[in-house]
Amino acid sequence: MSESYSRREALKAFALLAGAAGALRAPESRAAEPVHLSPSDPVAVALGYHESAKQVDAKAFPTFQPGQSCLTCMQLQGAAGDPWRPCNLFPGKLVAVDGWCKVWAKKP
């Protein structure tokens, strides 16, 4: 037995299928959480980023002074008390508040 569909029936079936597919789509995910900046990230390497200021070799980075860290840098953003926070220099990534890079500038 052969069945033939009219153009109208085919369009109705397509509309139902498209509607069902739209209703079954995956819920939208939240924006991705920022990731921790890796010291091996190319920008981090270029700026001499260290996750701990205690590991900075003062001979290799002559601008480093004891007491400097991301926590005391004007580039650091975010809520006080968070161990990883956003930095103006590394958009979309979080830096360790105990870290340091050669762009460090004292908070006013």
N, C-alpha and C positions, 0 to 999 in steps of 0.2 A: 504494500500500500504506500503510495507516495503522498506526502503532504507538502503543500506549497504555502509559503507565508507571504502575506502582502507586505508591501513596503511599510505601511503603517504599523503592522504588527512587529516587524523587525525593529523599527525605531522605538516602539514601546519597550520591547525586550532590552534593547540597548540602554535606554534611559533607566530602566529598573536595575540593570546590571551596574551601571555607572553610579547610581544612587547607593546601591548596596556596598560597592567598593569604597565609596567615600565614607560611609557610616562605619565600615570595618577597619579603616586605616588606623595605624598606630597612633596613640596619643602623642602630642608634641612633647618632646623632652625639654627639660630646663636647659638653660645655657650651661655650657660646660664649665665646670669649676676650674679656676686657674691652677696651673701646675707649679710645683716648686722649681725654681730655676736651677738647672744643673750647672755645676762649675765647668763642664765640658761644652756647654752651649757656646756657639761661635761668638755671640755678642759678649757673653760672660768672660770668655777667654780674652777678647780684645780689651775689655775693661778691667781685667785682673780680678774678677769677682772670686771671693773665697766665702764659703759658708760659715767659717769661723775666723774672726779677726786674729785669734790666737795663732793661726797657721800661716799668717802673712809673713813672708821673708822681707824684712825691712831693707836688706841690701838689694833685692830684686825690685822692690817698690819703694823708692826713696821718699815718696810723698806720704807714706804711712807713718803715723805717729801713734804710740800707745794711747789707748782710750778711745780711738776712733772705731766706730762700728755703724752698721746701718741704722741702729736705734738712734744714734746721735746725728744722722744725716738728714738734711732738708729734703732729699728726694723721696724718703720713706713716707708712705701713706698708710691708711687703714686704722683700725681700732687699737688703742693702747692695750698691751697685755697679750696680743696675739704673737706667737713665736714666728710666724711666717706672715708677711704683709706685702701689699703691692708697692712697687717702686716706679717712679716716673721713667726710669731708664730702661725698664724691662716690661713693656706693656703685656698684659695677659699672663704674667708670671709672678710668683711670689718669691720674695727673698727672705733669708733668715735674718732676724733682727740682730743676731750676733755676727753677721757677715760683714764684709767690707769690699769695696772696689775703689779703683783709683780716681773715680769721679766724686768721691766723698766730699761733701761741703757741710760745714757746721750749721746746725739749726740756729736760726736767730733767737 
